[in-house]
């Protein structure tokens, strides 16, 4: 068959992934007319250059786009079509989010919550935002997108890790439960709830088998799902770390400025008793312990510094191939560990 000849509907269907019945439907809907229709048998034939339109039509229907919007996309220029697709997907995500929140409310109503702790809303909101910087969207390990919460009589600890950073913040509860509770909470749900949490004077945390309920003062309750996958054993890793050998105390803003002026994907810190450098940039700092050079990816080290509390940060260095601990010099309840990398040109 000549490549310019129209092909039978069955061949075109196999070529485009659309069934013959779907092709007939889209013909009747005015979205994809055949190149030829036999006047006697009504048999439809299609040209090869119609495949792109058919493929776009199939993909648009796969994302549940209604026919009117499909027609608009197919008949619009690329920029307009892209805007229509983006608006449609945004609507789907909004609907899915609303359905998910409703489902969480319904399942929560079926179970009685276990009191976990009561904490100040603004403090909890800050802690969530700080620790969320160490999460990552990893399809094979969904637990890495969540925050692990441990609650006991004396403390509520939030921890997250993306395997290159580990952030942990400990809060003193206003009221605590008598039992110890821990679980990993969906990071996206916490991120969506954080603005409401911040506006509540206090937050009463209650746990059920599948979610936590955040009872807010004068506002609607917030529900956040639990992640079933076990959280990485971070406590064993922390226990195995050697004692830091070198400590650097430096102004947070000066360190951030140096990091933001870096021209490469990674930076090297050089700490000596008489000097502290980020690459070749000198920064005033207090350094104690033996001199050390250690390198980090900017995407790992910058968030660890930026979320620190207060004007100064404390860097506890263990070695060029061991995690650095980034702490707030004035308040140690937010701690971040960042993994170093080999400096450019170093032997492997």
C-alpha angles and dihedrals in degrees: 000000000000113000090236093054117101113253127225117266092250093055092046090049092055090046095052103033092242121123119238089246090053091050090052090049093050089048090054090045091054095241101110119013119192119247091236137014120195105237092215105038098024089228113162127223129187136202123235091239088065090066094088093055091046091050092050090047092052093049093048091052090049088064089051096250112168119243095251091056091044090055091050092051094048093049098042134085118262096263094050092044091052092052091051092050092048091050091049093050091046089054091051091051092049091050092046091050091050091048091049093051091048091049091051090051091049095049091044090054089058094058134053114240123236112227108242108169146316117235138168111273099224091047092050091047091052091048093050093050093047096049094042089069088074095056126098136192103243115164093202093050110033090172089074089069092058138077119239110221122197118186127188138154094282108027148022112212125194117197134177135171139184091190091258097058133029120196124189132178125184121205130192107229123228087217127008135194121244093238130066117246133180136172141142114256125207108263096211091054091050091047090052092048099044097091091054091045090053091055094053120089092214135010123210109205117209126179133211129176093271108025148006123246117215108204107204132198110257093343138090117280116258122221124202124186124235123236111232096205114097115256116242114270095256095160092063090051092049092048091052094054116108122237112277113260100193128039126195123189111192140162108269097220093049091051092047091050091053091049092049091051092053113119099203134062090250135041132207122219117207115194123187133156091256101035147021123203137182100207100313095334113108118216128186109249144147110246125186128179132028121335118267142181118207132168132210140183107251091230089059102040103037096060090046090057098037094058094051116119120241135009098297136050130204119216116200108198123197102172142313092277100039130082119272118223114224112199137170105255092218100034120033098187092097112063128172128188118203126192117229127223133216110273117247110279095015116138114260 
